[in-house]
């Protein structure tokens, strides 16, 4: 590891001058997950991806002393536990920070720098396509997004909490998990545009909810027991709105995001089946779309504080 650069401790979380921006064409840049696997020399503990929204990965890795090559997507990182020193270097440009709860690190797409991290790091990473930033800015009726700023252990509790929620909230239910990732990615993109872009974007508060007929159609789609698409894109298209405006209007109308509404509805379905029928917990989990009884039981307990079997026993 290179010798530490003297610095003011109060400035340890501030980003140094920008690292090198690659001249590689976008198509020649490495996929972020592949480049992370190469430099971290391990595989993520968990990863969920979607072609339209990028990917979220949870890593635990050891020391890193390597150059991160230019990547196709922006990489945003938050740290759930632990404290670790971070050093990012390109030529004479050096940024030093600390990986800890409440801070974020941002590697903009196409940038390259040497990283020196002396020990164990737990980190949640978002691989965000630039086209997602462009779409969110466009849907908010804003100009194209400015370049993201490089950050190294930069204090930002809001972005950190949003990203860390991704590691804990996936429930093993395909519809719920996909809807959650879509909402979270759009919300993170909004936050990045407002707080971490060279030309920050100002977003106006939501004005008004969905029209009654539009809201009814959205709820019918969310309630559907068929194979109806309940992705954020499908819900927004059915309402004739962008994803950005649909989410804001839906929450204005119901007090809940689409994901929170669907999660609450699935919980009510589960409670009705557990209380009113003798259907096994495994079949309840399957009927509600959970990948396993274990995933259903964990999700049920997070929302109620009880396991499905304990809740059923108490009600009878």
N, C-alpha and C positions, 0 to 999 in steps of 0.2 A: 504493500500500500504506500502511496506517496505521502510525504510529510505533510502534516496539517498546515494550512495557511492561516497565519494570525488573523483574527477577526474579532469584532465587537460582539460579545454574547447576545446583546440585545438585537443584533442584526442577523443572527444565525438562521432565522427562518425566512429571511428575505432572499429573493432570487438574484443571482448575479447576472451579468450581461448574457444575452441569448447565446446558446450554443449553436454550432454550425447547422445551417439548414441545407439539406441535401439537394443537389441538382438532379437527382435521379428522377426519371419519369415516374408518375404515380404507379403505373402498372409494374414497374421494376422493384418497387419497395417490398419489403418482407411483410407477410401477415404478422400482426402483432402477437398472436398466440404462439406462432412458430419461433419468432425471435425471442420471446420471453422464455420459452422452453430451452432454447439454445444457451442463452446467457445464464439462466438460473440453474441449468443442469438438473432439472426435475420436471415433474408434471403437476398441474394444479390439483388440489384436493377436491375441488368442485368447479364445474364450469357449465354455464348455460348460454347458448348462442341463438341468434335469430338473424337471418339474412337482412331483414329490414331495420334492425336496431343495434347490431353489433353483438358483443359478448360481454359477460361478466364472469370473472374467474377469481377463485380464492386460492392463494398460494401460501406455502410455508417454505422458505428457502434459506440457505446458509450464506456464507460470505460471497460477495460478488466483486471481482476485479477484472473488468472487461469493458469493451466498447459496445454499446448498444447501437446497432446499425439502423439506418432510416426505416421506419415502419409505415405501413399504408394507412393506419388509423391513428387517431389521437389516443393516448393511454393516460387514464386518470387513476390515481391510486389513493387509497385511504388505509389506515392502519388500526386494526381492532384492538391489539394488545402489544405490550412491550415498548421499549425505547431503544433506538438504534441510530448511530451516526450515518449520515448520507453525504457523499461528496460527488459532485458532477463537474467534470472538467473537459474543456475544449481549448487547447492551446493555453493562452494566458487567462482565459475566462474560467472562473471557478465559482461554484455555488455550494455552500455548505449548510446543511440543515439537520433536523432530527426527525426521524420517523417515530410518531407517537399518536395517540388518540387526539382527534381534533385538528389534524393538519392534512394537507393533500400534496401530492406531487403530480405534476403534469408534464408529459413528454408529447409535444405537438407532433403531428404526423410529419414525417420527412426530416426530423431533427436527429442528430447523431452526437454522442458524447461518451467519454469514458466515465464509468461509475466505479466507485470504491465504497463498499459497504463491509465492515469488518466482521459481522456476525449475523445471527438468526433474525429473520424478519417475517412477521405475519402480515399479509397485505391482500386487500381486495382490489382488483383492477377492472376498470371498464375500458373496453376497446370500442371507441366511438368513431364511426365513419364520418368524414367531413360532410358527406351529403346529408347526414342527419342534422348537423348544425345548420346547414343551408336551408333544409326543409323547415325546421323550427323557426328560424328567422323569417322565412318567407310567409309561413302560416300566421305569424304574429304581425304581418304587414310591415316588416322592417327590411332595411337594406341588407345585402349580403353580409355574412359575419366577417369581422376582422380576424386576423391571425390570433390563435390562442397564445397566451404568454407561457413561458416555461416557469414552472414552480418547483421548488425543492424544499419539502417540509414546510409548506406555506400554511399559516394559520387560517383555517376556514371551517368552522364548526358545522355550518349548514351543509356544504358539499360533502364533508366527511360523514356526517350522519346519514345523509341520503344514500351514499354509496355503501356504507356498512350495513344499512338495512337490507341490501340485496343479498348479503350472505346469510341472513337469518330468516327471511320471510318466505323463501321458496318452500312450498308445501307438498310437493309430490303430486300436484294436480295440474295436468297439462294446461287446461283452460285458464285457471287462476294464475298459474306461474307465468304464462305467456303474457296475459293482460297486465300483470304486475311489472314485468320487465319492460313492456312497451311504455307504460306510464312513467316508470322510474327513469328510463333513458331520456324521454322527452323532458322530464322535469330537470334532470341533470344538465341536459343540453341548454335549457333555458337559464339555469344558474351559471353555467360556464360563460354564456354570452353576456350575462349581466355583470359578472365579477372577474372573469379571467380572459377577456378578449382585449386586443389592442385598442379597439374602438367599442367600449361597453355599450350594450343595448339596453334601453329602458322599456320595460313592459308595463302596459297600462292595466289597471284592475279590470276584472271581468265585469261586463255590463249585461245583466239579464240572464235568465236561464233558457232552457229549451222550450219551444212551443209545446203545448199539451199533447198534440198528436205525435210530435217527434219524440217526446219523452216516452210516450206509451209504446211506440215502436221499439225504442231502445230497450225498454224493460222487458218487452215480449221476447226480444232476441236473447237477452241475458237469462231469462227464465226458461228458454227452450230446452227440452230434453232430447231434442233431435241432434243432428250433427251440424246445426247452425254455427256459423263462424262468429265467435264472440271476441275476436281480436279487436284491438283499438282501431285498426284501419277499417275493418268491416263496420263497426258501430258508427264511426265518423262518416263513412261513405253513405251509409243508410240515412243518416241525418242530413246529408248534403253539406257537411262542414269539414274543416280540416281537423286533424287529430288535436291540435293545440286548442282550437276554439271549442271542440266538442267536450273535451275534458273539463274545461273551465265552466261551460254552460251546464253540463250534467251535475257537477258539484254544486253549482248555484241553485239548481232545481231540487236536488235531493239531500244536500248536506254531506254527501259521500262521493268519493271518486268511483269510477266504474268498477275498479278492482275491489274496493272496500264494500261496495253494494253487492257484488256477486259473492264475495266471501261470506257476508252476513246472510244472504239468501241460502247459500249452501249449508250454512250452520243451522238455519231454521229447518231446512229439509231433513238434515241429519237428526235433529232433536225430535221432529215429528215421527220419523221412522223408528227411532230408538224407544220412544214413549208408547206409540200406538200399534206397533207390530212386533213380532217375534223374529224378524229378520236378523240373521247373524251380523255381527259387526263387520266381518269380512265382506259380506254382500252389500251392506250399507256403503262401505268404502268404495266398492267396485261401481255401484250404481251412481255414486256422486263423482266418479271420475278420478279417484285417487289411485296412484300406482300400487299401493299396498295398504294393508291394514295398519301397519306401523306408521306410515306417512299420515293416514287419516287420524289415528289416535294422537299423534304429536300435534297436528293442526287443531284438533278439537280441544286438546288440553291448553294450548296457547290462548285460545279464545274464552274458555270457560273455567280454567283452573282444575278441571277434572278429566279423567279418562272417560271414554264413551261407556265402558262397562260400569264404572262407579256412578256416572250420571244416570244411567238406566236403572241401576239398583236403587238409587235414592228416590227416584220418581215412582217406583212401583211398591 
